[in-house]
Amino acid sequence: MTRRISILGATGSIGQSTIDLIRRDADAYDVVALTGGRNVAQLASDAIALRAEVAVVSDESQLDALRDALAGSGVVAASGASALQEAASRPADWIMSAIVGAAGLAPGWAALEQGSTLALANKESLVTAGPILMQHAADHGARILPVDSEHSAVFQALVGEDIAAVERIIITASGGAFRDRPIATLNNVTVAQASSHPNWDMGQRITIDSASMFNKALELIETKEFFGVLPGQIETIVHPESLIHALVGFNDGALMAHVGPPDMRHAIGYALHWPDRRDLPVARLDLAQIGQLNFRAPDHARYPALALAARVMEEGGLTGAAFNAAKERALDGFIGGEIGFMDMARVVAATLDKMSAHDGLQNATMTLDTVLDTDRLARVRAGEAIKMTGH
């Protein structure tokens, strides 16, 4: 029997890796919906090749181009937020949530209402709305499977284990492009320099987030929300080789490590085939050739995002929504030349300070609407902080 699947964020790196796996066994899947941002050519090509029912481009100005590219294929073209929601709401057995940023929350929320398995690569959904997202899945009999390599690693290490026996979860970090660069020079690095990752092949935004470790900050918060552990049980360690993706420490002193190549197709394939394991086209490690693995404690002066993650986990409430929105706006500011690289953390901290004092983040009731309202307000506050920071 074929499985009905959709890929939200099909044109990004996660979406393309998912499509690579689907194409290798195309007869096993009926593709319902593919969505993308502005890359109409890629979206149309994939939709035609996979015989998708609908292709949705989020940028409404690209609708005519998408229609032209799909002409005669039988694939329905659509655009905009409402079309994206409709695509996410189409019945499917398995849905990949790979839209980047807070924009992925509402479509993922809609997908869960189908009682589907949601393969969650959009970490921002758990950062901004973790408690209600997990409850929403339970209310609809849906399942969320983690696709971040670190959280997939933890998930796999916990198979057959009791979460009550877990003492700590250690999330590894490559350290990004600037792990060995003098801290004093970091505010002068360029966008191009921050967009090059030493190990992973990812999109620009997530690569810059890796260099600043804002990506790791999101993953620490995501760990708390997905696995239900306390902030004090979550650690991060710099591991330059990016071969150990996470470790789980148990109450008997044992550490269970997940080791694999830096290839997102492993985590995607695990979620796609779960609970089974299937052959995947990823490299097999030669440990003798690798020779050694290295670890170091993270430098919090180099990576101030980590302290901000700890603050978010301790304060709770809508702080995660404000943190993520401010981070996204600060990243826009860096890419656009408004602020320097190290200014991003200062903007986020200033935004949290102002919103915690005046906007009631910690004690507010969390609903999808209040999360989205907080997201909008935090972007405004972050914009104000950017103007104050300057560059």
Buried (B, 14 or more C-beta within 10 A) or exposed (E): EEBBBBBBBBBBBBBBBBBBBBEEEEEEBBBBBBBBBBBBEBBBBBBBBBEBBBBBBBBEEBBEBBBEBBEEBEBBBBBBEEBBBBBBBBEBBBBBBBBBBBBBBBBBBBBBBBBBBBBBBBBBBBBBBBBBBBEBBEEBEBBBBBBBBBBBBBBBBBEEEEEEEBBBBBBBBBBBBBBEBEEEEBBEBEEEBBBEBBBBEBBBBBBBBBBBBBBBBBBBBBBBBBBEBEBEBBBBBBBBBBBBBBBBBBEEEEEBBBBBBBBBBBBBBBBBBBEEEEEBEBEEEEEEEEEEBEEEEBBEEBBBBBBBBBBBBEBBBBBBBBBBBBBBBBBBBBBEEBBBBBBBBBBBBBBBEBBBEEBEBEEBEBEBEBBBBBBEBBBEBBBBBBEEBEE
